[in-house]
């Protein structure tokens, strides 16, 4: 029996209205796509002259190189953000105010500032003080600070969601607070928050598209250069978007797989010792 948690079960009229609304929405979307298709064909954006350069191997390899750089900086920033978020999230939960207050201030500050402003600060502000960083760090440090603050809130919410008895049980067997967090609490938090963490990794990958600001050769930057070289911006950006869709869809599938409960293996409990018992009982009765 299926139960609906977020809303009440629809009645006959509600289901009929939902079907009508679905049909209308599909017709509108299909009509819009058809209109866009004919408009692009009218202005010549669907001609093979603009799309054929993207089928050549040098251009595809150029985009694949950008994809590799995107995965490099995206996964690196995700790993560093997880470490940053875990440390600052636990620091915000600390009973010592000299530690929790600075961690809370840093988290709220980096969450409030738009990521693009952080990138421009590291790109323009730091060189004014004589600090010149490579493009990789000019892009990755702002992403780590911004995404790490979100990770910190995820970790803090996960720790607060656990029952207080976890800490009491750890203290009962002689574990200190730090040992209880490391050995008892955090493994449960990360296990419960795996889908949210994978979703944040996807967000970090998409934030790496700001590499065009610092001229870092990631996927979007290479797509921009390819469009300038072949004078086909729309086609180059469409192919670049296809790469992003494939990568993010794959990571979303990973999040779905992690969110599924493990399958319970059914084991047949057949005892070779007990199986002759009914036959022996029947013989004794007879």
Secondary structure as the mmCIF struct_conf table of DSSP 4:
data_model
#
loop_
_struct_conf.conf_type_id
_struct_conf.id
_struct_conf.beg_label_comp_id
_struct_conf.beg_label_asym_id
_struct_conf.beg_label_seq_id
_struct_conf.end_label_comp_id
_struct_conf.end_label_asym_id
_struct_conf.end_label_seq_id
BEND BEND1 UNK A 5 UNK A 7
HELX_LH_PP_P HELX_LH_PP_P1 UNK A 8 UNK A 10
HELX_RH_AL_P HELX_RH_AL_P1 UNK A 12 UNK A 42
TURN_TY1_P TURN_TY1_P1 UNK A 43 UNK A 46
HELX_RH_AL_P HELX_RH_AL_P2 UNK A 48 UNK A 51
HELX_RH_3T_P HELX_RH_3T_P1 UNK A 52 UNK A 55
BEND BEND2 UNK A 56 UNK A 56
HELX_RH_AL_P HELX_RH_AL_P3 UNK A 57 UNK A 92
TURN_TY1_P TURN_TY1_P2 UNK A 93 UNK A 93
BEND BEND3 UNK A 95 UNK A 95
HELX_RH_AL_P HELX_RH_AL_P4 UNK A 97 UNK A 112
BEND BEND4 UNK A 113 UNK A 113
HELX_RH_AL_P HELX_RH_AL_P5 UNK A 115 UNK A 120
HELX_RH_PI_P HELX_RH_PI_P1 UNK A 121 UNK A 125
HELX_RH_AL_P HELX_RH_AL_P6 UNK A 126 UNK A 128
TURN_TY1_P TURN_TY1_P3 UNK A 129 UNK A 130
HELX_RH_AL_P HELX_RH_AL_P7 UNK A 135 UNK A 161
BEND BEND5 UNK A 162 UNK A 162
TURN_TY1_P TURN_TY1_P4 UNK A 164 UNK A 164
HELX_RH_AL_P HELX_RH_AL_P8 UNK A 165 UNK A 172
TURN_TY1_P TURN_TY1_P5 UNK A 173 UNK A 174
HELX_RH_AL_P HELX_RH_AL_P9 UNK A 177 UNK A 180
HELX_RH_PI_P HELX_RH_PI_P2 UNK A 181 UNK A 185
HELX_RH_AL_P HELX_RH_AL_P10 UNK A 186 UNK A 192
TURN_TY1_P TURN_TY1_P6 UNK A 193 UNK A 193
HELX_RH_AL_P HELX_RH_AL_P11 UNK A 194 UNK A 207
HELX_RH_3T_P HELX_RH_3T_P2 UNK A 208 UNK A 212
TURN_TY1_P TURN_TY1_P7 UNK A 213 UNK A 215
BEND BEND6 UNK A 218 UNK A 218
HELX_RH_AL_P HELX_RH_AL_P12 UNK A 219 UNK A 230
TURN_TY1_P TURN_TY1_P8 UNK A 231 UNK A 231
HELX_RH_AL_P HELX_RH_AL_P13 UNK A 233 UNK A 259
BEND BEND7 UNK A 260 UNK A 260
HELX_LH_PP_P HELX_LH_PP_P2 UNK A 261 UNK A 266
HELX_RH_AL_P HELX_RH_AL_P14 UNK A 272 UNK A 285
#
